[in-house]
Amino acid sequence: MGAEASKTDTRERLIAAGLHLFYQRGFHATGLDQVLTRVGTTKTTFYKYFESKEDLALACIKRRDERWRARLPQLLRERAGPDPINQLREIWGVWRDWFADIAFNGCLFIHACSEFPDPNDPCHVAARANVDALRGIVRGLAEAGGLDDPAGFAHQFGLLMQGAIIYEVIDREGNAAQTASRIGELLIERASPVRSQ
């Protein structure tokens, strides 16, 4: 049991190191030796868990995806309560706090889609799945909130979410989330069904 726990720990430490380095430095700019040095292990040990650096990258993307899919809805409920429209609005509060984090360096999934541009590459497919999942979360909130055309709304709102991330990476002025929230409010207003007075 101790050996099994040690194996799991080593694999988890490789994923944790990969997540940090790939996010901060990029997938292709990060060498396998950098990951191994951070973990304090050897290539022989590494290849017991992963076939290649790309295999590790895929595991890292999937791990980050699992965390985001679980964490974002939880954060929105904690911060905005049960109302789905308030949760949509609170996305920008989550983005604002994320952008203010000293470790913020954009979106791992956008990086992955850029660095693995072949749409059939497993890393690209896994990263795209996260973008689709986030759009699905927005669509679910739009449906629950009674907005018109939830799929179309989710497409536009999702584009705004991704655009805000890129904008913040480019200019680092700390106002991308606030600007996006104003545009997001217009999208919500436009998608709200007209109610008779």
N, CA and C of each residue as an Amber inpcrd file, in Angstrom:
protein
   591
   0.8220000  -1.2000000   0.0000000   0.0000000   0.0000000   0.0000000
   0.8610000   1.2580000   0.0000000   1.9680000   1.1930000   0.7350000
   2.8730000   2.3330000   0.7660000   3.4850000   2.5950000  -0.5940000
   3.8590000   1.5320000  -1.3280000   4.4450000   1.6840000  -2.6610000
   3.4200000   2.2540000  -3.6280000   2.1630000   1.8110000  -3.5150000
   1.1010000   2.3070000  -4.3860000   0.8490000   3.7900000  -4.1400000
   0.8550000   4.1730000  -2.8600000   0.6680000   5.5820000  -2.5150000
   1.8150000   6.4180000  -3.0510000   3.0220000   5.8590000  -3.0040000
   4.1940000   6.5700000  -3.5040000   4.0860000   6.7910000  -5.0110000
   3.5800000   5.7620000  -5.7290000   3.3930000   5.8840000  -7.1780000
   2.4040000   7.0010000  -7.4930000   1.2930000   7.0010000  -6.7840000
   0.2710000   8.0300000  -6.9940000   0.8480000   9.4010000  -6.6950000
   1.6200000   9.5000000  -5.6220000   2.2120000  10.7820000  -5.2280000
   3.1670000  11.2880000  -6.3040000   3.9870000  10.4070000  -6.8450000
   4.9410000  10.8160000  -7.8850000   4.2030000  11.2980000  -9.1230000
   3.1900000  10.5690000  -9.5390000   2.4100000  10.9770000 -10.7110000
   1.7480000  12.3310000 -10.4660000   1.1910000  12.5030000  -9.2770000
   0.5250000  13.7720000  -8.9540000   1.5270000  14.9310000  -8.9120000
   2.7260000  14.6630000  -8.4160000   3.7400000  15.7220000  -8.3760000
   4.2020000  16.0960000  -9.7810000   4.2640000  15.1170000 -10.6760000
   4.6110000  15.4070000 -12.0710000   3.5230000  16.2660000 -12.7190000
   2.2620000  15.9430000 -12.4610000   1.1630000  16.7320000 -13.0170000
   1.1820000  18.1400000 -12.4310000   1.3990000  18.2460000 -11.1310000
   1.4280000  19.5740000 -10.4900000   2.5600000  20.4220000 -11.0710000
   3.7310000  19.8130000 -11.2470000   4.8640000  20.5490000 -11.8150000
   4.5860000  20.9340000 -13.2600000   4.0220000  19.9920000 -14.0140000
   3.6800000  20.2810000 -15.3970000   2.6730000  21.4120000 -15.5060000
   1.6460000  21.3790000 -14.6740000   0.6410000  22.4420000 -14.6970000
   1.2730000  23.8010000 -14.4550000   2.1170000  23.8810000 -13.4690000
   2.7600000  25.1590000 -13.1580000   3.6380000  25.6400000 -14.3150000
   4.4910000  24.7730000 -14.7960000   5.4590000  25.1800000 -15.8190000
   4.7980000  25.4230000 -17.1720000   3.8880000  24.5540000 -17.5620000
   3.2170000  24.7430000 -18.8520000   2.3990000  26.0350000 -18.8400000
   1.7780000  26.3360000 -17.7160000   0.9580000  27.5440000 -17.6340000
   1.8160000  28.8090000 -17.6730000   2.9260000  28.7840000 -16.9440000
   3.7510000  29.9810000 -16.8510000   4.6930000  30.1560000 -18.0460000
   5.1560000  29.0570000 -18.6120000   6.1870000  29.1600000 -19.6570000
   5.7330000  28.6880000 -21.0300000   4.6560000  27.9440000 -21.0870000
   4.1910000  27.3840000 -22.3480000   4.5290000  25.9100000 -22.4560000
   3.7810000  25.2180000 -23.2760000   3.9830000  23.7680000 -23.4290000
   5.2790000  23.4600000 -24.1650000   5.5090000  24.1280000 -25.2740000
   6.6900000  23.8110000 -26.0720000   7.9640000  24.4140000 -25.4870000
   7.8400000  25.5310000 -24.7830000   9.0190000  26.1780000 -24.1990000
   9.4970000  25.4700000 -22.9340000   8.6590000  24.6240000 -22.3640000
   9.0310000  23.8890000 -21.1560000   9.6340000  22.5510000 -21.5440000
  10.8760000  22.3510000 -21.1540000  11.5310000  21.0830000 -21.4400000
  11.2160000  20.0480000 -20.3710000  11.2890000  18.7930000 -20.7570000
  11.0270000  17.7170000 -19.8080000  11.9890000  17.8010000 -18.6230000
  13.2250000  18.1780000 -18.8790000  14.2070000  18.2760000 -17.7910000
  13.7800000  19.2980000 -16.7390000  13.1060000  20.3640000 -17.1730000
  12.6270000  21.3600000 -16.2120000  11.5700000  20.7630000 -15.2800000
  10.7020000  19.9600000 -15.8440000   9.6760000  19.2930000 -15.0270000
  10.3380000  18.3400000 -14.0400000  11.2900000  17.5570000 -14.5350000
  11.9610000  16.5680000 -13.6890000  12.7450000  17.2400000 -12.5670000
  13.3980000  18.3400000 -12.8800000  14.1440000  19.0780000 -11.8620000
  13.2070000  19.6020000 -10.7860000  12.0510000  20.1230000 -11.1980000
  11.0870000  20.6700000 -10.2310000  10.5730000  19.5790000  -9.2930000
  10.3830000  18.3750000  -9.8410000   9.8710000  17.2590000  -9.0360000
  10.9930000  16.5660000  -8.2730000  12.1920000  16.6190000  -8.8430000
  13.3150000  15.9170000  -8.2270000  13.2990000  14.4450000  -8.5490000
  13.0420000  14.1290000  -9.8260000  12.9990000  12.7300000 -10.2380000
  13.7500000  12.5590000 -11.5550000  13.7760000  11.3510000 -12.0600000
  14.5520000  11.0240000 -13.2510000  13.6470000  10.6930000 -14.4300000
  14.2500000  10.6350000 -15.6170000  13.4910000  10.2520000 -16.8050000
  12.9810000   8.8170000 -16.6840000  13.7810000   7.9700000 -16.0910000
  13.3500000   6.5820000 -15.9080000  12.0580000   6.5270000 -15.1090000
  12.0040000   7.2930000 -14.0520000  10.7900000   7.3410000 -13.2350000
   9.6460000   7.9790000 -14.0160000   9.9450000   9.0690000 -14.7220000
   8.9130000   9.7540000 -15.4980000   8.2240000   8.7990000 -16.4560000
   9.0110000   7.9990000 -17.1790000   8.4380000   7.1290000 -18.2110000
   7.6680000   5.9500000 -17.6350000   7.6800000   5.7960000 -16.3470000
   6.7950000   4.8060000 -15.7110000   5.3490000   5.2980000 -15.6980000
   5.1900000   6.6170000 -15.7750000   3.8540000   7.2280000 -15.6520000
   3.3480000   7.8490000 -16.9430000   4.2670000   8.3360000 -17.7830000
   3.8700000   9.0340000 -19.0030000   4.7510000   8.5840000 -20.1570000
   4.1500000   8.4850000 -21.3340000   4.8990000   8.0450000 -22.5110000
   5.7840000   9.1510000 -23.0770000   5.3950000  10.4110000 -22.8370000
   6.1180000  11.5310000 -23.4190000   5.7340000  12.8060000 -22.6890000
   6.4060000  13.9000000 -23.0260000   6.0300000  15.1970000 -22.4690000
   4.6180000  15.5670000 -22.9140000   4.2510000  15.2200000 -24.1540000
   2.9110000  15.5130000 -24.6590000   1.8570000  14.7340000 -23.8770000
   2.1940000  13.5280000 -23.4590000   1.2780000  12.7310000 -22.6450000
   1.0620000  13.4040000 -21.2870000   2.1230000  13.9500000 -20.7210000
   2.0050000  14.7130000 -19.4760000   1.1710000  15.9650000 -19.7110000
   1.4170000  16.6580000 -20.8200000   0.6460000  17.8610000 -21.1330000
  -0.8370000  17.5390000 -21.2050000  -1.1740000  16.4330000 -21.8370000
  -2.5720000  16.0230000 -21.9400000  -3.1680000  15.7630000 -20.5560000
  -2.4180000  15.0910000 -19.6940000  -2.8920000  14.8310000 -18.3330000
  -3.1060000  16.1330000 -17.5700000  -2.2170000  17.0940000 -17.7910000
  -2.3460000  18.3920000 -17.1180000  -3.5830000  19.1440000 -17.5930000
  -3.8180000  19.1460000 -18.8930000  -4.9940000  19.8210000 -19.4460000
  -6.2630000  19.1920000 -18.8910000  -6.3050000  17.8710000 -18.8770000
  -7.4950000  17.1800000 -18.3600000  -7.7000000  17.4510000 -16.8730000
  -6.6220000  17.5100000 -16.1170000  -6.7280000  17.7750000 -14.6840000
  -7.2700000  19.1870000 -14.4430000  -6.7170000  20.1850000 -15.1530000
  -7.1990000  21.5490000 -14.9960000  -8.6730000  21.6500000 -15.4180000
  -9.0300000  20.9310000 -16.4690000 -10.4150000  20.9270000 -16.9380000
 -11.3560000  20.3750000 -15.8690000 -10.9800000  19.2610000 -15.2600000
 -11.8110000  18.6700000 -14.1980000 -12.0260000  19.6630000 -13.0640000
 -10.9580000  20.3370000 -12.6810000 -11.0560000  21.2930000 -11.5710000
 -11.9560000  22.4770000 -11.9220000 -11.7820000  23.0230000 -13.1460000
 -12.5820000  24.1830000 -13.5450000 -14.0570000  23.8260000 -13.6520000
 -14.3510000  22.6660000 -14.2280000 -15.7570000  22.2700000 -14.3870000
 -16.4590000  22.1470000 -13.0430000 -15.7360000  21.6670000 -12.0540000
 -16.3200000  21.5270000 -10.7210000 -16.3130000  22.8470000  -9.9630000
 -15.2330000  23.5940000 -10.0840000 -15.0450000  24.7820000  -9.2430000
 -15.8570000  25.9910000  -9.6890000 -15.9620000  26.2290000 -10.9860000
 -16.6570000  27.4400000 -11.4290000 -18.1230000  27.4640000 -11.0000000
 -18.9120000  26.4210000 -11.2490000 -20.3070000  26.4680000 -10.7750000
 -20.4080000  26.6250000  -9.2590000 -19.5030000  25.9830000  -8.5400000
 -19.4990000  26.1050000  -7.0790000 -19.2200000  27.5380000  -6.6540000
 -18.2160000  28.1630000  -7.2640000 -17.8830000  29.5550000  -6.9530000
 -19.0610000  30.4810000  -7.2440000 -19.7060000  30.2700000  -8.3810000
 -20.8150000  31.1370000  -8.7610000 -21.9720000  31.0150000  -7.7720000
 -22.2540000  29.7940000  -7.3290000 -23.3230000  29.6080000  -6.3360000
 -22.9500000  30.2450000  -5.0070000 -21.6970000  30.0580000  -4.5860000
 -21.2500000  30.6250000  -3.3080000 -21.3090000  32.1430000  -3.3250000
 -20.9230000  32.7310000  -4.4410000 -20.7770000  34.1830000  -4.5000000
 -22.0510000  34.9120000  -4.9230000 -22.9080000  34.2430000  -5.6900000
 -24.0830000  34.9250000  -6.2400000 -25.4060000  34.3440000  -5.7810000
 -25.3600000  33.2530000  -5.0190000 -26.6110000  32.6480000  -4.5850000
 -27.2400000  31.8060000  -5.6830000 -28.4940000  31.4180000  -5.5100000
 -29.1270000  30.4710000  -6.4250000 -29.6370000  31.0640000  -7.7370000
 -29.7650000  32.3870000  -7.8240000 -30.3370000  32.9910000  -9.0240000
 -29.3840000  32.8440000 -10.2110000 -29.8310000  32.2000000 -11.3140000
 -28.9210000  31.9500000 -12.4470000 -28.4320000  33.2220000 -13.1450000
 -29.2570000  34.2730000 -13.1840000 -28.8280000  35.5110000 -13.8290000
 -27.7590000  36.1970000 -12.9840000 -27.9300000  36.1720000 -11.6720000
 -26.8810000  36.7250000 -10.7980000 -25.5900000  35.9280000 -10.9400000
 -25.7180000  34.6140000 -11.1400000 -24.5180000  33.7990000 -11.3380000
 -23.8150000  34.1830000 -12.6450000 -24.5940000  34.4380000 -13.6860000
 -23.9780000  34.8960000 -14.9350000 -23.2050000  36.1870000 -14.7060000
 -23.8110000  37.1100000 -13.9820000 -23.1450000  38.3900000 -13.7100000
 -21.8880000  38.1890000 -12.8680000 -21.9120000  37.2030000 -11.9760000
 -20.7740000  36.9960000 -11.0730000 -19.5790000  36.3750000 -11.7760000
 -19.7840000  35.8510000 -12.9840000 -18.6380000  35.3480000 -13.7530000
 -17.5610000  36.4310000 -13.8390000 -17.9810000  37.6810000 -13.9850000
 -16.9980000  38.7640000 -14.1270000 -16.2960000  39.0540000 -12.8110000
 -16.9560000  38.7910000 -11.6940000 -16.2780000  38.9090000 -10.4060000
 -15.2100000  37.8390000 -10.2480000 -15.5360000  36.6280000 -10.6970000
 -14.5510000  35.5390000 -10.6690000 -13.3910000  35.8720000 -11.5910000
 -13.6980000  36.3660000 -12.7800000 -12.6420000  36.7460000 -13.7370000
 -11.7630000  37.8630000 -13.1480000 -12.3980000  38.8590000 -12.5390000
 -11.6390000  39.9840000 -11.9570000 -10.6430000  39.4770000 -10.9160000
 -11.0850000  38.5850000 -10.0370000 -10.1920000  38.0530000  -9.0000000
  -9.0900000  37.1950000  -9.6100000  -9.4440000  36.4350000 -10.6300000
  -8.4570000  35.5990000 -11.3190000  -7.4050000  36.4800000 -11.9920000
  -7.8440000  37.5150000 -12.6770000  -6.9070000  38.3990000 -13.3750000
  -5.9770000  39.1260000 -12.3910000  -6.4710000  39.3700000 -11.1830000
  -5.6740000  40.0950000 -10.1850000  -4.6380000  39.2020000  -9.5090000
  -4.7620000  37.8940000  -9.6740000  -3.8170000  36.9590000  -9.0640000
  -2.4400000  37.1730000  -9.6740000  -1.4310000  37.2050000  -8.8470000
  -0.0660000  37.4680000  -9.3210000   0.4160000  36.3990000 -10.3020000
  -0.1540000  35.2020000 -10.2020000   0.2610000  34.1100000 -11.0870000
  -0.5270000  34.0830000 -12.4000000  -1.4720000  35.0090000 -12.5740000
  -2.2970000  34.9960000 -13.7850000  -1.4350000  35.1250000 -15.0330000
  -1.6480000  34.1990000 -15.9550000  -0.9270000  34.2290000 -17.2270000
  -1.8420000  33.7480000 -18.3520000  -3.0780000  34.2130000 -18.3080000
  -4.0170000  33.8170000 -19.3460000  -4.6860000  32.4950000 -19.0370000
  -5.1260000  31.8370000 -20.0760000  -5.8990000  30.5940000 -19.9510000
  -5.0900000  29.4200000 -20.5000000  -4.9200000  28.4080000 -19.6850000
  -4.1670000  27.2210000 -20.0990000  -4.7790000  26.5950000 -21.3470000
  -6.1180000  26.6400000 -21.4540000  -6.7910000  25.9840000 -22.5700000
  -6.6070000  26.7600000 -23.8730000  -6.6140000  28.0700000 -23.7810000
  -6.3180000  28.8850000 -24.9630000  -4.8780000  28.6420000 -25.3930000
  -3.9600000  28.6030000 -24.4210000  -2.5540000  28.3120000 -24.7420000
  -2.4330000  26.9690000 -25.4680000  -3.1360000  25.9680000 -24.9210000
  -3.0320000  24.6220000 -25.4930000  -3.5640000  24.5850000 -26.9190000
  -4.7050000  25.2350000 -27.1580000  -5.2640000  25.2520000 -28.5180000
  -4.3170000  25.9540000 -29.4880000  -3.6110000  26.9660000 -28.9950000
  -2.6620000  27.6940000 -29.8360000  -1.4000000  26.8780000 -30.1010000
  -0.9020000  26.2240000 -29.0680000   0.3630000  25.4910000 -29.2110000
   0.1880000  24.1160000 -29.8570000  -1.0290000  23.5990000 -29.8030000
  -1.3460000  22.3330000 -30.4730000  -2.4770000  22.6320000 -31.4640000
  -2.1590000  23.3170000 -32.5730000  -3.2010000  23.8620000 -33.4500000
  -3.9970000  22.8330000 -34.2420000  -3.4680000  21.6360000 -34.4080000
  -4.2140000  20.6040000 -35.1320000  -5.4680000  20.2650000 -34.3320000
  -6.6610000  20.4910000 -34.8840000  -7.8840000  20.2470000 -34.1210000
  -8.0860000  18.8000000 -33.7100000  -7.3030000  17.8790000 -34.3140000
  -7.3980000  16.4680000 -33.9470000  -6.3400000  16.0500000 -32.9380000
  -5.4260000  16.9590000 -32.6070000  -4.4070000  16.6490000 -31.5980000
  -5.0980000  16.4230000 -30.2620000  -4.7350000  15.3720000 -29.5290000
  -5.4090000  15.1010000 -28.2470000  -5.3780000  16.2740000 -27.2730000
  -4.2770000  17.0430000 -27.2540000  -4.1970000  18.2040000 -26.3630000
  -5.1780000  19.2900000 -26.7960000  -5.2950000  19.4970000 -28.0920000
  -6.2490000  20.4840000 -28.6060000  -7.6750000  20.0430000 -28.2900000
  -7.9510000  18.7700000 -28.5120000  -9.2970000  18.2360000 -28.2500000
  -9.6600000  18.4030000 -26.7770000  -8.7280000  18.0990000 -25.8920000
  -8.9900000  18.2090000 -24.4460000  -9.1910000  19.6620000 -24.0380000
  -8.4060000  20.5650000 -24.6010000  -8.5480000  21.9850000 -24.2700000
  -9.8580000  22.5330000 -24.8090000 -10.2050000  22.1500000 -26.0250000
 -11.4690000  22.5850000 -26.6280000 -12.6530000  22.0890000 -25.8040000
 -12.5230000  20.9140000 -25.2220000 -13.6060000  20.3670000 -24.3940000
 -13.9050000  21.2800000 -23.2140000 -12.8710000  21.9170000 -22.6650000
 -13.1030000  22.8420000 -21.5570000 -13.8620000  24.0710000 -22.0250000
 -13.4750000  24.6160000 -23.1580000 -14.1650000  25.7870000 -23.7050000
 -15.6290000  25.4490000 -23.9580000 -15.8780000  24.2680000 -24.5150000
 -17.2530000  23.8290000 -24.7480000 -18.0100000  23.6410000 -23.4390000
 -17.3160000  23.1170000 -22.4170000 -17.9580000  22.9130000 -21.1140000
 -18.3310000  24.2420000 -20.4670000 -17.4500000  25.2400000 -20.5680000
 -17.7610000  26.5580000 -20.0200000 -18.9640000  27.1690000 -20.7330000
 -19.0030000  26.9930000 -22.0440000 -20.1560000  27.4770000 -22.8050000
 -21.4210000  26.7360000 -22.3560000 -21.2740000  25.4640000 -22.0390000
 -22.4100000  24.6810000 -21.5440000 -22.9090000  25.1790000 -20.1950000
 -21.9800000  25.5830000 -19.3280000 -22.3650000  26.1400000 -18.0310000
 -23.1720000  27.4210000 -18.2370000 -22.6810000  28.2790000 -19.1290000
 -23.3850000  29.5360000 -19.4160000 -24.7530000  29.2420000 -20.0200000
 -24.8090000  28.2960000 -20.9360000 -26.1000000  27.9520000 -21.5490000
 -27.0860000  27.4540000 -20.4940000 -26.6100000  26.6240000 -19.5840000
 -27.4810000  26.1280000 -18.5270000 -28.0310000  27.2510000 -17.6620000
 -27.1840000  28.2170000 -17.3360000 -27.6310000  29.3560000 -16.5390000
 -28.6180000  30.2090000 -17.3320000 -28.3450000  30.3780000 -18.6280000
 -29.2620000  31.1590000 -19.4690000 -30.6250000  30.4800000 -19.5570000
 -30.6220000  29.1680000 -19.7200000 -31.8900000  28.4310000 -19.7660000
 -32.6370000  28.5650000 -18.4460000 -31.9010000  28.3520000 -17.3330000
 -32.5330000  28.4350000 -16.0100000 -33.0500000  29.8370000 -15.7240000
 -32.3950000  30.8370000 -16.2880000 -32.8000000  32.2270000 -16.0800000
 -33.8500000  32.7090000 -17.0510000 -34.2960000  31.8330000 -17.9560000
 -35.3490000  32.1950000 -18.8850000 -34.9250000  33.1160000 -20.0070000
 -33.6480000  33.1570000 -20.3370000 -33.1870000  34.0180000 -21.4180000
 -33.5560000  33.4210000 -22.7720000 -33.7910000  34.2900000 -23.7400000
 -34.0870000  33.8490000 -25.1020000 -32.8410000  33.2490000 -25.7420000
 -33.0470000  32.2370000 -26.5740000 -31.9730000  31.6130000 -27.3490000
 -30.7370000  31.3310000 -26.4860000 -30.8730000  30.4230000 -25.5140000
 -29.7400000  30.1500000 -24.6110000 -28.4550000  29.7410000 -25.3320000
 -28.5940000  28.9800000 -26.4280000 -27.3910000  28.5420000 -27.1520000
 -26.6850000  29.7370000 -27.7910000 -27.4630000  30.6100000 -28.4410000
 -26.8680000  31.7990000 -29.0500000 -26.2840000  32.7320000 -28.0090000
 -26.9940000  32.8730000 -26.8910000 -26.4820000  33.6970000 -25.8030000
 -25.1590000  33.1390000 -25.2870000 -25.1140000  31.8250000 -25.0750000
 -23.9000000  31.1940000 -24.5460000 -22.7270000  31.3710000 -25.4920000
 -23.0030000  31.3240000 -26.7910000 -21.9230000  31.5310000 -27.7700000
 -21.3550000  32.9470000 -27.6370000 -22.2270000  33.9360000 -27.5600000
 -21.7760000  35.3280000 -27.4540000 -21.1010000  35.6000000 -26.1090000
 -21.7070000  35.1190000 -25.0430000 -21.1630000  35.3460000 -23.7040000
 -19.8260000  34.6280000 -23.5550000 -19.7430000  33.4230000 -24.1240000
 -18.4860000  32.6700000 -24.0800000 -17.3840000  33.3790000 -24.8420000
 -17.7270000  33.9490000 -25.9790000 -16.7510000  34.7220000 -26.7510000
 -16.2520000  35.9080000 -25.9330000 -17.1600000  36.5460000 -25.2120000
 -16.7870000  37.6690000 -24.3570000 -15.8820000  37.2090000 -23.2130000
 -16.1780000  36.0520000 -22.6330000 -15.3490000  35.5080000 -21.5530000
 -13.9180000  35.2650000 -22.0340000 -13.7940000  34.6060000 -23.1980000
 -12.4630000  34.3100000 -23.7300000 -11.7450000  35.5900000 -24.1370000
 -12.4960000  36.5170000 -24.7440000 -11.8980000  37.7750000 -25.1650000
 -11.3570000  38.5790000 -23.9980000 -12.0880000  38.5740000 -22.8750000
 -11.6280000  39.3080000 -21.6910000 -10.2960000  38.7450000 -21.1940000
 -10.1720000  37.4310000 -21.2330000  -8.9140000  36.7950000 -20.7890000
  -7.7520000  37.2700000 -21.6710000  -7.9630000  37.1880000 -22.9760000
  -6.8960000  37.5800000 -23.9070000  -6.5550000  39.0590000 -23.7480000
  -7.5840000  39.8790000 -23.6170000  -7.3660000  41.3180000 -23.4720000
  -6.5330000  41.6160000 -22.2300000  -6.8300000  40.9130000 -21.1210000
  -6.0830000  41.1460000 -19.8880000  -4.6290000  40.6950000 -20.0250000
  -4.4110000  39.6070000 -20.7350000  -3.0360000  39.1460000 -20.9690000
  -2.2570000  40.1770000 -21.7670000  -2.9130000  40.7910000 -22.7290000
  -2.2280000  41.7420000 -23.6050000  -1.8960000  43.0440000 -22.8960000
  -2.9000000  43.6470000 -22.2370000  -2.6290000  44.9950000 -21.7200000
  -2.3490000  45.0680000 -20.2190000  -2.7250000  44.0380000 -19.4660000
  -2.4160000  43.9740000 -18.0270000  -2.8440000  45.2340000 -17.2660000
  -3.9400000  45.8400000 -17.6660000  -4.3930000  47.0570000 -17.0080000
  -5.3940000  46.7900000 -15.8810000  -5.8760000  45.5620000 -15.7860000
  -6.7760000  45.2000000 -14.6940000  -8.2170000  45.6230000 -14.8830000
  -8.5880000  46.0190000 -16.1110000  -9.9680000  46.4570000 -16.2950000
 -10.7520000  45.6370000 -17.3120000 -10.1840000  44.5540000 -17.8130000
 -10.8660000  43.7490000 -18.8330000 -12.1560000  43.1290000 -18.2950000
 -12.1340000  42.6500000 -17.0560000 -13.3290000  42.0270000 -16.4900000
 -14.4390000  43.0520000 -16.2940000 -14.0720000  44.2330000 -15.8550000
 -15.0710000  45.2840000 -15.6430000 -15.7030000  45.7090000 -16.9710000
 -14.8780000  45.8720000 -17.9850000 -15.3980000  46.2300000 -19.3070000
 -16.3000000  45.1210000 -19.8420000 -15.8470000  43.8800000 -19.6990000
 -16.6430000  42.7470000 -20.1730000 -17.9660000  42.6470000 -19.4240000
 -17.9620000  43.0060000 -18.1480000 -19.2090000  42.9150000 -17.3730000
 -20.2580000  43.8770000 -17.9240000 -19.8350000  45.0360000 -18.3770000
 -20.7850000  45.9950000 -18.9500000 -21.3620000  45.4600000 -20.2680000
 -20.5050000  44.8780000 -21.0770000 -20.9830000  44.2960000 -22.3360000
 -21.8700000  43.0900000 -22.0390000 -21.4620000  42.2970000 -21.0440000
 -22.2520000  41.1280000 -20.6520000 -23.6440000  41.5140000 -20.1960000
 -23.7430000  42.6270000 -19.4910000 -25.0510000  43.0980000 -19.0370000
 -25.9420000  43.4460000 -20.2210000 -25.3720000  44.0180000 -21.2510000
 -26.1370000  44.3200000 -22.4610000 -26.6360000  43.0350000 -23.1190000
 -25.7980000  42.0100000 -23.1230000 -26.2150000  40.7230000 -23.6890000
 -27.3710000  40.1280000 -22.8850000 -27.2770000  40.2270000 -21.5560000
 -28.3540000  39.7100000 -20.7010000 -29.6430000  40.4800000 -20.9560000
 -29.5300000  41.7820000 -21.0170000 -30.7250000  42.6130000 -21.2550000
 -31.3620000  42.2840000 -22.5960000 -30.5490000  42.1220000 -23.6140000
 -31.0760000  41.8310000 -24.9450000 -31.7450000  40.4580000 -25.0140000
 -31.2200000  39.5080000 -24.2140000 -31.7630000  38.1450000 -24.2460000
 -32.9330000  37.9560000 -23.2680000 -33.1700000  38.9590000 -22.4420000
 -34.2860000  38.8320000 -21.4940000 -35.6060000  38.9810000 -22.2300000
 -36.5490000  38.0520000 -22.0020000 -37.8390000  38.1500000 -22.6960000
 -38.5860000  39.4090000 -22.2810000 -39.2780000  39.9960000 -23.2380000
 -40.0550000  41.2040000 -22.9710000 -41.2870000  40.8190000 -22.1550000
 -41.4580000  41.5060000 -21.0330000 -42.5970000  41.2120000 -20.1680000
 -43.5670000  42.3800000 -20.2410000 -44.8230000  42.0620000 -20.3590000
 -45.8230000  43.1220000 -20.4320000 -45.9420000  43.8120000 -19.0990000
 -46.1400000  45.1160000 -19.1300000 -46.2500000  45.9160000 -17.8990000
 -47.6180000  45.7240000 -17.2700000
